[in-house]
């Protein structure tokens, strides 16, 4: 754990260099033990009942926007679905019959564990919603959504998971701004503030009344 002085020095250095305080190491597949114990979402939860075992291969190494249909919402540390993740919520999205994993960080592994969360109604950034992977689309919390760090609220994992999950309706259209990398063509992650027009977000009701679910970490100043 870093002390408070070290944490702020790192944040200031990142601002000075123009580098986002993202977590490029956030794993899109299986990772280590959970930072904060969470309810593993019980067998009766319909949002995990039809989780996929096979995944699409259409994501390229890029930041982009995935437009598709919500097919499953898997809480962290739920082990009964393929490719489980101990520290992230996994949103499975159906794109023309192929399922993709959008891996969402719900706990910080540096400093305070709470993730800072906000939601805002705003037009869909980029081209209109169209089922598929759209590399090259851009999103910036400040420039396009008018958001700054102080608008977000520190939210514990146990509260953040249902706050996100309850708004993700099976069968509904969704857009996810995220990064796919390391030749992982089925998964994308970094669904949080990254800077450089590559801020991650989940957008519900993207065609009719877009609402962004957005996140950042304690050390990120913007």
Secondary structure, DSSP 8 states (H G I E B T S, - for coil): ---HHHHHHHHHHHHHHT-----TT--SS--S--SS------TT-HHHHT--SS------SEEEEEEEEEEEEE-TT--SSSS--SSEEEEEEEETTEEEEEEEE-S-SSSSS-EEEEEEE---SSS---SEEEET--B-HHHHH---GGGSEEE-HHHHHHHHHTT--TT-EEEEEEEE-TT-TTEEB--S--STTB--EEEESTTTS-EEEEEE-TT---
